[in-house]
Amino acid sequence: MTNTTGEEQFKDYTAKAGDVSRNLSLAGLALVWFFNNETLATPLTGSLKCAFFAFALSLATDFMQYFVGSLLWLKNINEQEAIKCKKTLFAIYGFIAFKLIFTLVGFSSLLLYLISKCYL
């Protein structure tokens, strides 16, 4: 059994949550494409449109998390200084939170779409 601190466990869990969110968002985009099975020229409507934008925002937030994070770490070359910088941590964890929220909104929209198709 390894002896890990709470901070290390928190980092591990947030990293896993980010990875799972990214994979779910990509799967969600594939499901939107699958359910919009008419022609490619057919515009997305209703819940599918909301799901598409939520998944796209989740992936964009994922990219921004790494981009902004790398800029912040570059600014604070010394790792100990960067860890102490609350703005750095707030920005990184804020992106993770938004990424997870967008993923949840996307799958909620897909669920609404499926319910509407089953009962109409």
N, C-alpha and C positions, 0 to 999 in steps of 0.2 A: 504494500500500500504506500503510495507516495504521499508526502506531506506537502500539500499545496496551500497557499494562502487564499483568502477570500478574493483578493484582487486578481490573482491568477485564474481562479475559477470563473470570475466575472468576465475576464478577457476571453477565456475559452468559450463560454456560453454565448457571448455577443458575437464572436467570430462564427460560431456554428449557426446562430440565428441568421446572420447575414448570408452565409452560404446557402442555407435552406431557403431563405426568402428569394435569393437570386434564381435558384433552380425552380421554385414554384412560380415565379413571375414568367420565366421562359416557358414553362409548361402551360401557364395560363394564356399566354399569347398564342400558343399552338391550339389550345381549346377554342379560343375566340375565332381563329382562322377556320377550325374544323366546323364550328357551329354556324359560321357565315358561309355555308356551303354552296351558295349560288355562284355567281360569276365574280371574278376579281373586281369588276367595275361596280358591283353592288356596294353602296355605302353602308357602313355600320350604323345601326340605329339602337336607341334605347339602352338597355342594360349591357348589350355587347359593346357599345361605344364607350360607356362608362368603364367597363372592365378593361378594354383595350388601353384607355388613357391611364387608368390606375396602374396597370402592369408596366406600361411604358415609363410612367413617373417613378415607379419603384426601381426600374433598371437605371434610369437617369440619376436617381438619388444614390444608387449603388456606385455609379461612376464618380459622381461628385464627392462622395465620401472619401474615396481613395485619392482623388485629385487634390481636394482641399486638404486632406490629411497629410499628403506628401509635401504640400507647400508649407503647412504649419510646422511639420517636423524639420523641413529644410531651414526654416526661419530659426528654429530652436535646435541648433545642431547638437547640443549637449542633451542626451536623452533624459537625464534627471531634471533639467530645467523644463523640458517639454512636458514631462509627466506632472510637474508642479503647476504648469500653466493651465488654469481652469478653462480658459477660452478654448484651448486645443481639445481638451476632453469633452467640453460641452458641444463643440462643433461635431466631433466624431460620433459621439453617442446620440446627438440630435439627428444626424443623418440615418443612423441605424433605426431609430424610433420611427422616423418618417417612412423609411423603406418598408418596415413591417406593417405600418398602417396602410400604405398604398397597396400592399399585397393582400391584406385582409379586405380592403374595399373592393379590389378586383375580383376576389373569389366570392364575395357577397353579391356582387353584381352578376356574376355568372350563375350563382344559385338562383337569384331572382329570375334570370332569363330562363333557366331550366324549369322552374316552377310555372312560369307563365306559359311555356310551351306544353307542359304536361296537362294543364287544366284548361287550355283554350282549344 
